[in-house]
Amino acid sequence: MAPDPTPEFSLPIVPRYAEIDQQGVVFNGHYLTWFDEACTAFFDHLGVAYPTLIADGLDFQVVHSEIDYAASVRWRDAVRVTVRCERVGTTSFTLGFAVSRRDADAPEQVAVTGRNVYVVVSTADWTKRDLPPSLRSALSGG
């Protein structure tokens, strides 16, 4: 079986005290922030500079998000958010996320998974645009 050419990237995260709710776990809304931070780092890793997209009159917007919880993430857990492009369309792309956690007493486990669908838009009129070739190439691994 040939290796999957789709690029993958992991961003370490340190759950801050302010991100913990009264149940002692990361409040669910913070996962979307972590996904956004990981998305930005993923694009940097791919060599796609967000300021260059903006300068070229393009941006991308989240049009759909989903999150599934399998385990809690707590303050001081060692966390990383893995990002992988799952789909590249004409005007949109989907990034998948996996939040892995490890505490002092257990091996690493995937605690949260999710995905965001993004649509490329023009910064002039905020209407959909085709993915530029450089973005398409970076997301598809080639």
Contacts in CASP RR format, 6 or more apart in sequence:
PFRMAT RR
TARGET T0000
AUTHOR 0000-0000-0000
METHOD contacts of the structure
MODEL  1
MAPDPTPEFSLPIVPRYAEIDQQGVVFNGHYLTWFDEACTAFFDHLGVAY
PTLIADGLDFQVVHSEIDYAASVRWRDAVRVTVRCERVGTTSFTLGFAVS
RRDADAPEQVAVTGRNVYVVVSTADWTKRDLPPSLRSALSGG
5 140 0 8 1.000
5 141 0 8 1.000
5 142 0 8 1.000
6 84 0 8 1.000
6 85 0 8 1.000
6 86 0 8 1.000
6 140 0 8 1.000
6 141 0 8 1.000
7 42 0 8 1.000
7 45 0 8 1.000
7 46 0 8 1.000
7 84 0 8 1.000
7 85 0 8 1.000
7 138 0 8 1.000
7 139 0 8 1.000
7 141 0 8 1.000
8 82 0 8 1.000
8 83 0 8 1.000
8 84 0 8 1.000
9 38 0 8 1.000
9 41 0 8 1.000
9 42 0 8 1.000
9 45 0 8 1.000
9 46 0 8 1.000
9 82 0 8 1.000
9 83 0 8 1.000
9 84 0 8 1.000
10 80 0 8 1.000
10 81 0 8 1.000
10 82 0 8 1.000
10 83 0 8 1.000
11 34 0 8 1.000
11 37 0 8 1.000
11 38 0 8 1.000
11 41 0 8 1.000
11 42 0 8 1.000
11 80 0 8 1.000
11 81 0 8 1.000
11 83 0 8 1.000
12 78 0 8 1.000
12 79 0 8 1.000
12 80 0 8 1.000
13 34 0 8 1.000
13 37 0 8 1.000
13 79 0 8 1.000
13 80 0 8 1.000
13 81 0 8 1.000
13 99 0 8 1.000
14 79 0 8 1.000
15 26 0 8 1.000
15 30 0 8 1.000
15 73 0 8 1.000
15 74 0 8 1.000
15 75 0 8 1.000
15 76 0 8 1.000
15 77 0 8 1.000
15 79 0 8 1.000
16 75 0 8 1.000
17 75 0 8 1.000
19 26 0 8 1.000
19 27 0 8 1.000
19 30 0 8 1.000
19 75 0 8 1.000
20 26 0 8 1.000
20 27 0 8 1.000
20 74 0 8 1.000
20 75 0 8 1.000
21 27 0 8 1.000
24 72 0 8 1.000
24 74 0 8 1.000
24 75 0 8 1.000
25 72 0 8 1.000
25 73 0 8 1.000
25 74 0 8 1.000
26 72 0 8 1.000
26 73 0 8 1.000
26 74 0 8 1.000
28 67 0 8 1.000
28 69 0 8 1.000
31 67 0 8 1.000
31 99 0 8 1.000
31 112 0 8 1.000
31 114 0 8 1.000
32 65 0 8 1.000
32 67 0 8 1.000
34 81 0 8 1.000
34 97 0 8 1.000
34 99 0 8 1.000
35 65 0 8 1.000
35 81 0 8 1.000
35 83 0 8 1.000
35 95 0 8 1.000
35 97 0 8 1.000
35 114 0 8 1.000
35 116 0 8 1.000
37 81 0 8 1.000
38 81 0 8 1.000
38 82 0 8 1.000
38 83 0 8 1.000
38 97 0 8 1.000
39 83 0 8 1.000
39 95 0 8 1.000
39 116 0 8 1.000
40 50 0 8 1.000
41 83 0 8 1.000
42 83 0 8 1.000
42 95 0 8 1.000
43 49 0 8 1.000
43 50 0 8 1.000
43 138 0 8 1.000
44 50 0 8 1.000
46 138 0 8 1.000
46 139 0 8 1.000
47 138 0 8 1.000
48 134 0 8 1.000
48 135 0 8 1.000
48 138 0 8 1.000
53 59 0 8 1.000
53 60 0 8 1.000
53 132 0 8 1.000
53 135 0 8 1.000
54 123 0 8 1.000
56 132 0 8 1.000
57 122 0 8 1.000
57 123 0 8 1.000
57 124 0 8 1.000
58 120 0 8 1.000
58 121 0 8 1.000
58 122 0 8 1.000
58 123 0 8 1.000
58 129 0 8 1.000
58 132 0 8 1.000
59 120 0 8 1.000
59 121 0 8 1.000
59 122 0 8 1.000
59 123 0 8 1.000
60 93 0 8 1.000
60 118 0 8 1.000
60 119 0 8 1.000
60 120 0 8 1.000
60 121 0 8 1.000
61 118 0 8 1.000
61 119 0 8 1.000
61 121 0 8 1.000
62 116 0 8 1.000
62 117 0 8 1.000
62 118 0 8 1.000
63 92 0 8 1.000
63 117 0 8 1.000
63 118 0 8 1.000
63 119 0 8 1.000
64 115 0 8 1.000
64 116 0 8 1.000
64 117 0 8 1.000
65 114 0 8 1.000
65 115 0 8 1.000
65 116 0 8 1.000
65 117 0 8 1.000
66 114 0 8 1.000
66 115 0 8 1.000
67 112 0 8 1.000
67 113 0 8 1.000
67 114 0 8 1.000
68 112 0 8 1.000
68 113 0 8 1.000
68 114 0 8 1.000
69 111 0 8 1.000
69 112 0 8 1.000
70 109 0 8 1.000
70 110 0 8 1.000
70 111 0 8 1.000
70 112 0 8 1.000
70 113 0 8 1.000
71 101 0 8 1.000
71 109 0 8 1.000
71 110 0 8 1.000
71 111 0 8 1.000
71 112 0 8 1.000
72 111 0 8 1.000
73 79 0 8 1.000
73 99 0 8 1.000
73 101 0 8 1.000
73 111 0 8 1.000
73 112 0 8 1.000
74 101 0 8 1.000
74 103 0 8 1.000
76 103 0 8 1.000
77 101 0 8 1.000
77 102 0 8 1.000
77 103 0 8 1.000
78 101 0 8 1.000
78 102 0 8 1.000
78 103 0 8 1.000
78 108 0 8 1.000
79 99 0 8 1.000
79 100 0 8 1.000
79 101 0 8 1.000
79 102 0 8 1.000
80 99 0 8 1.000
80 100 0 8 1.000
81 97 0 8 1.000
81 98 0 8 1.000
81 99 0 8 1.000
81 100 0 8 1.000
82 97 0 8 1.000
82 98 0 8 1.000
82 100 0 8 1.000
83 95 0 8 1.000
83 96 0 8 1.000
83 97 0 8 1.000
84 95 0 8 1.000
84 96 0 8 1.000
85 93 0 8 1.000
85 94 0 8 1.000
85 95 0 8 1.000
85 96 0 8 1.000
85 139 0 8 1.000
85 140 0 8 1.000
85 141 0 8 1.000
86 94 0 8 1.000
86 95 0 8 1.000
86 96 0 8 1.000
86 115 0 8 1.000
87 93 0 8 1.000
87 94 0 8 1.000
88 131 0 8 1.000
88 136 0 8 1.000
88 139 0 8 1.000
88 140 0 8 1.000
89 131 0 8 1.000
90 130 0 8 1.000
90 131 0 8 1.000
91 119 0 8 1.000
91 120 0 8 1.000
91 128 0 8 1.000
91 129 0 8 1.000
91 130 0 8 1.000
91 131 0 8 1.000
92 117 0 8 1.000
92 118 0 8 1.000
92 119 0 8 1.000
92 120 0 8 1.000
92 131 0 8 1.000
93 117 0 8 1.000
93 118 0 8 1.000
93 120 0 8 1.000
93 131 0 8 1.000
93 135 0 8 1.000
93 139 0 8 1.000
94 115 0 8 1.000
94 116 0 8 1.000
94 117 0 8 1.000
94 118 0 8 1.000
95 115 0 8 1.000
95 116 0 8 1.000
95 118 0 8 1.000
96 113 0 8 1.000
96 114 0 8 1.000
96 115 0 8 1.000
96 116 0 8 1.000
97 112 0 8 1.000
97 113 0 8 1.000
97 114 0 8 1.000
97 115 0 8 1.000
97 116 0 8 1.000
98 110 0 8 1.000
98 112 0 8 1.000
98 113 0 8 1.000
98 114 0 8 1.000
99 110 0 8 1.000
99 111 0 8 1.000
99 112 0 8 1.000
99 113 0 8 1.000
100 108 0 8 1.000
100 109 0 8 1.000
100 110 0 8 1.000
100 111 0 8 1.000
101 108 0 8 1.000
101 109 0 8 1.000
101 111 0 8 1.000
102 108 0 8 1.000
102 109 0 8 1.000
119 128 0 8 1.000
120 128 0 8 1.000
120 129 0 8 1.000
120 130 0 8 1.000
120 131 0 8 1.000
120 132 0 8 1.000
120 135 0 8 1.000
121 127 0 8 1.000
121 128 0 8 1.000
121 129 0 8 1.000
122 129 0 8 1.000
131 139 0 8 1.000
END
